[in-house]
């Protein structure tokens, strides 16, 4: 199954001490099955651009450019159909009294449209949307 990585998954890879269960899971993945949403790229770029100019920001911009290159051909942008799914999901959540952020909604809609599982540590934000969720931050129970 193809996999869409949420922003938190990409950010986890940038950490100096990433979650061991997540890293173990990620290293076992077939990279050809991994995808990003352009929404995730926007969220990452937003975070970087808020930083003061300096070496840290420059390093992050370099990392960001490398990330974009490494996922070239695996970056999914919202289409009209994805926006229509997003509108349906957002309305459903609003009626239930549980607002859905635009970013999370578009990421969920992208996963649904492309029949992908979504890798996230923020499973609560995506519950009840019909998206197959994977949370590799939580170690699998041992039998």
C-alpha positions, 0 to 999 in steps of 0.5 A: 500500500502506498503511504502518505507521510504527515508533516510530523513524520518528516519533522521526526526525521529531522530530529537529533534523537528521533523516536526509535519505533518510528525510525525502525518502521521508517527504515523498513519502508520501501521508499517507492511507496512513500509520498508527501503532500504539497501541503506538508511542504507548505507547513515545513516552509512556513515553519522555516520562514518564521525563523530568524536569519542565520545558520540554523535557518540556512541549514533547514532551507538546504535540508528542505531543498534536499527533501523536495529533490528526494521526493520528486515524483512522490509529491502530491498536490491537491486537485479539484477532486481532493478539494471536494473531498476536503470540503465534505470532510470539513463540513462533516467535522463541523457538524460533529462539533470537531473542527478540522484544520485546512492542512489536516483536512487536505492531507486526509483528503489526499490520502483518501483520494489516492487510497493511501495510508497516512503515517502520523503521530496525530491520529486524533486529528484524523479519526473518523475521516475514513483514512487508514492511519499508521502510528509507528511512534507507538511500538507494536504490542508484543504477543 
